[in-house]
Amino acid sequence: MRTTLFNDFDSLSLFQWKFNTIAECSNCPIPINRLVVSKPLINIDTNTLLSVGGVTSAAIILSLSDYGSQCPTHNKEIIVHKNISSFPEYYCCTMDYAEDLQRKKDDIQLSSLELKIKEDFEFAGASFELVGIVYFQEMHYTVHVKGPTHPNFLPNRTGRWFYHDGLKPTIVKNKPIYGLLFENSPNLKINLLKFELKPYILIYKVNLNDFL
């Protein structure tokens, strides 16, 4: 499922981060400087989630922060410093644990993992506002989305959460609606073994603070 979804996002620049990275090795005369453009969907691996106690905002911050690597010449541990050179409109990440659970893999570590999703947090002079959660279950995607417009669902309720299941049609005011959409708030504290809806993708609106 990941391959198809990633391909759909590959051409969307509004999700791509640009970083200037500086890798300094004490044995190298010149630091290695690179411009790195991220994939539109950034991956959050299960070990990272476990290391931060399931707090997704902490895992997201780690995905945008400095990281450890190896000097390719001297085979020694170094720190790669990441400076954000360009912010996208949205931060969008996938979480590995969902792939493992969907394949019915048993992982004792996951049995104790409880996700804690923050609706708002700040990092590097930008604020992040949760606007979408994508789930994968029963072989199709569903989504919680914040503030959608819909001709039959009070389009001015921009601050409300809605749940959408594209495979379940319904009738509203004697008109067919192709996809069940109704007002509903997501669970933001989730025991992975108890909740049917397990977040696979988190989407945050990125707002730059005034001083940037």
matplotlib code that plots the C-alpha trace (Angstrom):
import matplotlib.pyplot as plt

x = [0.0, 2.9, 4.3, 1.1, 0.5, 4.0, 3.9, 0.7, 2.6, 5.9, 5.2, 3.6, 6.1, 3.8, 4.9, 8.6, 11.2, 14.5, 17.5, 21.1, 23.1, 26.6, 28.5, 31.7, 34.4, 37.5, 39.7, 38.3, 39.7, 36.4, 32.9, 30.5, 27.7, 24.6, 21.2, 18.7, 15.1, 12.9, 10.3, 6.8, 5.9, 8.5, 8.8, 8.5, 10.0, 8.6, 11.8, 11.6, 8.1, 9.0, 12.0, 9.7, 7.0, 4.5, 4.5, 4.1, 5.1, 8.4, 9.0, 8.2, 10.7, 13.3, 12.6, 13.5, 16.4, 20.2, 21.1, 24.0, 25.9, 29.3, 32.1, 32.4, 36.2, 37.2, 34.3, 33.7, 30.5, 29.6, 26.7, 24.9, 23.4, 20.2, 19.2, 15.7, 16.1, 12.6, 9.3, 6.5, 2.8, 2.2, 4.2, 3.1, 4.4, 3.7, 4.3, 5.9, 4.0, 0.8, 2.4, 3.5, 0.1, -1.7, 0.6, -0.5, 3.0, 3.2, 5.5, 5.6, 6.9, 3.8, 1.5, 2.6, 2.8, 0.2, 0.1, -0.3, -1.1, -0.8, -3.1, -0.6, 3.1, 6.1, 9.5, 12.2, 10.1, 7.1, 3.8, 2.2, -1.6, -3.0, -5.5, -5.7, -5.3, -5.4, -6.2, -5.9, -8.2, -10.3, -8.3, -9.2, -8.4, -10.5, -9.7, -10.4, -10.1, -10.4, -12.6, -13.7, -16.4, -19.3, -22.5, -24.6, -22.7, -22.6, -19.6, -18.8, -17.8, -14.1, -12.8, -14.6, -13.4, -15.1, -14.7, -14.9, -15.2, -15.2, -16.6, -19.8, -22.5, -25.3, -28.4, -28.6, -31.7, -32.8, -29.6, -26.9, -23.6, -20.7, -18.7, -19.9, -18.9, -20.0, -18.9, -16.7, -13.5, -10.6, -9.1, -5.7, -4.6, -4.7, -3.9, -2.8, -4.3, -7.7, -8.6, -9.8, -8.7, -4.9, -3.4, -1.1, -0.5, -0.5, -0.9, 0.0, -0.5, 2.8, 2.5, 5.6, 5.8, 5.9, 9.6, 10.7]
y = [0.0, 2.4, 2.3, 3.6, 6.2, 7.5, 7.8, 9.9, 12.4, 12.5, 15.5, 17.7, 20.3, 21.8, 18.9, 19.0, 20.4, 21.8, 21.5, 22.8, 20.0, 20.4, 17.3, 18.0, 15.4, 16.3, 14.5, 16.1, 19.5, 20.8, 20.2, 18.4, 20.9, 19.6, 20.8, 18.1, 18.0, 15.7, 13.3, 14.7, 11.9, 11.7, 8.3, 7.9, 4.5, 2.5, 2.6, 6.4, 6.3, 3.9, 6.0, 9.1, 7.1, 7.4, 11.2, 11.9, 15.6, 14.6, 12.0, 14.7, 17.1, 14.4, 13.9, 17.5, 17.8, 17.1, 13.4, 11.1, 9.6, 8.2, 10.0, 8.1, 8.7, 8.0, 5.7, 7.6, 8.9, 12.5, 14.9, 16.2, 19.6, 20.4, 24.0, 24.4, 26.5, 26.2, 25.4, 23.7, 24.4, 21.0, 18.5, 15.0, 11.8, 8.1, 5.8, 2.4, 0.6, 0.7, -1.3, -4.0, -4.2, -4.4, -7.3, -9.0, -9.0, -9.7, -7.3, -7.3, -3.8, -2.5, -4.0, -1.3, 1.6, 4.3, 7.1, 10.6, 13.1, 16.8, 19.1, 22.0, 22.3, 24.6, 23.9, 26.1, 29.2, 27.5, 26.3, 23.0, 22.6, 19.1, 19.1, 15.5, 11.9, 9.1, 5.5, 2.2, -0.6, -3.2, -2.6, 1.0, 4.5, 6.7, 10.1, 12.7, 16.1, 19.5, 22.2, 20.7, 22.2, 20.2, 21.3, 19.4, 19.7, 23.3, 24.5, 27.4, 25.0, 25.4, 24.7, 21.4, 17.8, 15.5, 11.8, 10.6, 7.1, 7.1, 3.6, 4.2, 6.1, 7.8, 10.0, 13.6, 15.7, 13.1, 13.4, 10.6, 11.4, 9.3, 8.8, 9.0, 12.3, 13.4, 15.7, 13.7, 14.4, 12.0, 10.1, 11.7, 9.2, 5.8, 2.3, 0.5, -2.9, -1.5, 1.1, 0.0, 3.3, 3.3, 6.5, 5.8, 9.3, 12.6, 16.0, 19.3, 22.8, 24.7, 28.3, 30.5, 32.8, 36.5, 37.0, 34.6]
z = [0.0, 0.7, -2.8, -4.4, -1.8, -2.0, -5.8, -5.5, -3.3, -5.1, -7.3, -4.6, -3.6, -0.9, 1.3, 0.6, 3.1, 2.0, 4.4, 4.3, 6.0, 7.4, 8.4, 10.3, 11.0, 13.0, 10.6, 7.5, 6.4, 4.9, 6.2, 3.9, 2.9, 1.0, 0.0, 0.8, -0.5, 1.5, 0.2, 0.5, 3.0, 5.8, 7.5, 11.3, 12.2, 15.1, 17.1, 17.1, 18.3, 21.1, 22.1, 22.7, 24.5, 21.6, 21.6, 17.9, 18.1, 19.6, 16.9, 14.2, 15.8, 15.6, 11.9, 11.3, 13.7, 13.6, 13.4, 13.8, 10.8, 9.8, 8.0, 4.7, 4.6, 8.2, 9.3, 12.6, 14.2, 13.3, 13.8, 10.7, 11.4, 9.6, 8.9, 7.3, 4.2, 3.0, 4.8, 3.0, 3.5, 5.2, 7.1, 6.2, 7.8, 7.6, 10.6, 10.2, 12.9, 10.8, 8.0, 10.5, 12.1, 8.7, 7.7, 11.0, 12.3, 16.0, 17.9, 21.6, 21.7, 19.9, 22.5, 25.0, 22.6, 23.1, 20.6, 22.0, 19.2, 19.9, 17.8, 18.0, 18.7, 17.7, 16.2, 14.6, 14.6, 13.0, 14.5, 13.4, 13.4, 13.0, 10.0, 8.9, 10.1, 7.5, 8.6, 6.8, 7.7, 6.0, 2.8, 2.3, 3.6, 5.8, 7.2, 9.9, 8.3, 10.0, 8.5, 5.1, 3.0, 1.6, -0.1, 2.3, 5.6, 6.9, 4.9, 7.3, 10.2, 9.4, 12.9, 13.3, 12.7, 10.2, 9.5, 5.9, 4.6, 0.8, 0.4, 2.4, 0.6, 2.4, 1.8, 2.9, 2.2, -0.3, -2.2, -2.6, -1.0, -2.4, 0.7, 4.3, 5.9, 9.3, 12.1, 14.5, 16.6, 16.4, 19.3, 20.1, 22.7, 21.2, 22.5, 19.3, 20.3, 21.4, 18.8, 15.3, 13.7, 13.8, 12.4, 9.4, 8.2, 10.1, 8.2, 9.9, 8.5, 8.9, 9.8, 10.0, 13.0, 12.4, 13.0, 10.2]

ax = plt.figure().add_subplot(projection="3d")
ax.plot(x, y, z, "-o")
ax.set_aspect("equal")
plt.show()
